[in-house]
């Protein structure tokens, strides 16, 4: 009896994993553009907490500070609207 539940749970996990991979890929592609747009709009090039790592000739951007700020902004908007 538990077999259909296990299969549906596995499919749900697979959907979330694919969604996460797609989101990370899209964000990685658009990160430089978003960074330039953010700098033009607010005059700030980097928020404290954003990390840029250079590894083997590639540059990786890890937006920890921006993620926290964006989450707080979205939460505040949601809280105000409800």
C-alpha positions in Angstrom: 0.0 0.0 0.0 2.9 2.4 0.7 4.4 2.0 -2.8 2.2 4.8 -4.5 3.0 7.2 -1.7 6.8 6.6 -2.0 6.6 7.1 -5.8 4.7 10.3 -5.5 7.0 11.6 -2.8 10.0 10.8 -5.0 8.5 12.7 -7.9 7.8 15.7 -5.7 11.4 15.7 -4.6 12.6 15.4 -8.2 10.4 18.3 -9.2 11.8 20.5 -6.4 15.4 19.5 -7.3 14.9 20.3 -11.0 13.3 23.6 -10.0 16.2 24.5 -7.8 18.7 23.6 -10.5 16.8 25.7 -13.0 16.6 28.7 -10.6 20.3 28.6 -9.8 21.2 28.4 -13.4 19.0 31.4 -14.3 20.3 33.4 -11.4 23.9 32.6 -12.3 23.3 33.8 -15.9 21.6 37.0 -14.9 23.8 37.8 -11.9 26.1 40.3 -13.6 23.2 42.1 -15.2 21.3 42.3 -12.0 24.4 43.6 -10.2 24.8 46.4 -12.7 21.1 47.3 -12.5 21.3 47.4 -8.7 24.4 49.6 -8.8 22.6 52.1 -11.2 19.4 52.2 -9.2 20.8 52.4 -5.7 24.4 53.5 -6.2 25.7 50.5 -4.3 27.9 48.0 -6.1 27.9 45.3 -3.4 26.1 44.7 -0.2 28.2 43.5 2.8 27.9 39.8 2.8 28.0 39.3 -0.9 31.1 37.2 -1.8 32.9 36.9 -5.1 35.2 33.9 -5.5 37.7 33.4 -8.4 38.6 29.8 -9.1 40.5 28.5 -12.1 39.9 31.6 -14.2 36.1 31.7 -13.4 34.4 34.2 -11.1 31.6 33.0 -8.9 29.2 35.4 -7.1 27.6 34.2 -3.9 25.0 36.8 -2.9 24.4 36.0 0.8 23.7 39.5 1.8 21.5 40.3 -1.1 19.5 37.1 -0.5 18.9 38.1 3.1 17.9 41.6 2.1 15.6 40.4 -0.7 13.9 37.9 1.7 13.3 40.6 4.2 11.9 42.9 1.6 9.5 40.3 0.2 8.5 39.2 3.7 7.7 42.9 4.6 5.7 43.4 1.5 3.7 40.2 2.1 3.2 41.2 5.8 1.9 44.6 4.8 -0.5 43.2 2.1 -2.0 40.6 4.5 
